[in-house]
Structures are given as structure tokens and as C-alpha cells.
Amino acid sequence: MEEVGTMTNLKKFKNKEELLEELSSDIVELLQDEIEEKGKASLLVSGGSTPKPLFQKLSNIDIPWEKVIISLVDDRWLEPTHKDSNELLVKENLMQNFASKAKFVGMFIEGKTAYESDEDCSLTYEDNVFPFDVIILGMGGDSHTASLFPENEKLKEAYDLKNENLCISIKPDTAPYDRMSLTLGAILSAKNIILHIEGEEKLKVYEEALNSKDIFKTPISAVLNNERLIEVYHA
Ligand SMILES: O=C(O)[C@H](O)[C@@H](O)[C@H](O)[C@H](O)COP(=O)(O)O
């Protein structure tokens, strides 16, 4: 990947409550701008524990959710009823209250393995979600984002900006379950890219990744080291 500068805007908050207040209102403002402009908006979210309170907060904000498509940045390849499914996490915490009116597009395909489903996922996203208006990334303590894990054998394919697939199946070496993830190109195609991280440990990992050029060792760097503005929210 050619050497480019990072364009990040780090917003640090005193506590999670203040972060959630500002992040949720920034997200709904971005969605409303898109709805005003083109009559619809897409919001792609990550799983994990960090975003759960954000989802609950968003679900209680009254915007025209019926014009919003909610989708996933990645998922574990599990039945959507499985406790560790991101689809379940989103349906139980975000698609509630006002936001229950939104449309959901997931990744999991019944009866197919993740490896049989890269193409299906890409086509489904192309037809039903693209263009990506707002994407919310998380980051693991190992600097993974989406399901792009350090030193994973499929990172080269996931990072190839000529790869037209929006989705890629991943077998993590250091986390449970087969995954389906957006590729780097798909993530960078989003109009607004947000990284939501909490805790001092993750801030340290983020700051090291900002200066890391080894995108295979620190996958979040593959997102940060691009001519795209990344809005970073930390508490
Ligand atoms: O499916 C997932 O696990 C997520 O998409 C993943 O990329 C998440 O954002 C990080 O693992 C951070 O997770 P925590 O918020 O739980 O630390």
C-alpha cells in the first residue's frame, strides 16, 4: 500500500456517557443529512461489547428510521439466534423502539458456509445496502477491526483495493467462529467512517497503530493510513 498520511480526528471524552451523547447525535445528524439528500441512508455497525450502549441510545432517538438500512461491518458465521451473533446483538439492542422501523440487511446465509458466501454477501450488499453512508468500526485489543485480524492469511485479499468483492470470509486465528467481514475497500468506500473505542488500553493500541506501517500486524492501520478522514471517538 503506498505511503499516505493518516487523516484522523480524535475526539476524547471525559466519560462514556458524554461520548455516547455526542456520538449518537452525530450519527443521527449524518443519517438525516443523507435522508434529506437522497431519501434514504445506510448505517453499518460492528459487533462486540463496546457498541451495545450506543445501539440502545440510538434506538431511542426519533428520526425517520423507516428510511434507514441497518447492516453489519462483520459477523460471526452463526445462526442469527446464537448468543454471539452480531445480527442478534443489533436486533436486540439497535432495532428496538423508534429504530425498530429500520430495514436490516445481514450477512448470514442459512445452509451455507462463510466460504461459500463471499459472493452472495457482496451481491446482497451491492443491491441492498450500497452506498455506505455511515460506518461504525470497533477495534480489538490486538488492533483488529471488523473481522480483519492480525497476520490472517486472507488479509492480503481483504486489503486489495482492486478486489471488487465487498465481503470476505475469514477464519480467525485468534478469535472464535468463522467470520464474514467487509473488505478494506468496502470500509473505505463509506462516506463517513467512525471508529469508536473505549479504555486506556485501546487508546494506546490506537496511537501505536497510527504510527505503524505494518498493516498486517495492526489491521486498524490499514484503515487509518488512508486519504480518508476517520472520526475517532474515545472515552
Ligand atoms: O464481531 C466483532 O467482534 C466486531 O465487529 C469486532 O471487530 C469488534 O469491533 C472488536 O472486537 C471490539 O470488540 P469490543 O467492543 O467487544 O472490544
The ligand as a MOL file (V3000), in Angstrom:
LIG
                    3D

  0  0  0     0  0            999 V3000
M  V30 BEGIN CTAB
M  V30 COUNTS 17 16 0 0 0
M  V30 BEGIN ATOM
M  V30 1 O -17.6410 -9.0030 15.6140 0
M  V30 2 C -16.8750 -8.3490 16.3260 0
M  V30 3 O -16.3220 -8.7740 17.3530 0
M  V30 4 C -16.6120 -6.8980 15.9990 0
M  V30 5 O -17.0690 -6.4700 14.8250 0
M  V30 6 C -15.1920 -6.5740 16.3010 0
M  V30 7 O -14.4380 -6.0520 15.2600 0
M  V30 8 C -15.2240 -5.5990 17.4590 0
M  V30 9 O -15.4620 -4.3010 16.9610 0
M  V30 10 C -13.9450 -5.6480 18.2190 0
M  V30 11 O -13.6730 -6.9980 18.5240 0
M  V30 12 C -14.0690 -4.8360 19.5020 0
M  V30 13 O -14.9460 -5.5280 20.3440 0
M  V30 14 P -15.2510 -4.9860 21.8300 0
M  V30 15 O -16.0360 -3.7440 21.6380 0
M  V30 16 O -16.0510 -6.0950 22.4580 0
M  V30 17 O -13.9130 -4.7430 22.4830 0
M  V30 END ATOM
M  V30 BEGIN BOND
M  V30 1 2 1 2
M  V30 2 1 2 3
M  V30 3 1 2 4
M  V30 4 1 4 5
M  V30 5 1 4 6
M  V30 6 1 6 7
M  V30 7 1 6 8
M  V30 8 1 8 9
M  V30 9 1 8 10
M  V30 10 1 10 11
M  V30 11 1 10 12
M  V30 12 1 12 13
M  V30 13 1 13 14
M  V30 14 2 14 15
M  V30 15 1 14 16
M  V30 16 1 14 17
M  V30 END BOND
M  V30 END CTAB
M  END
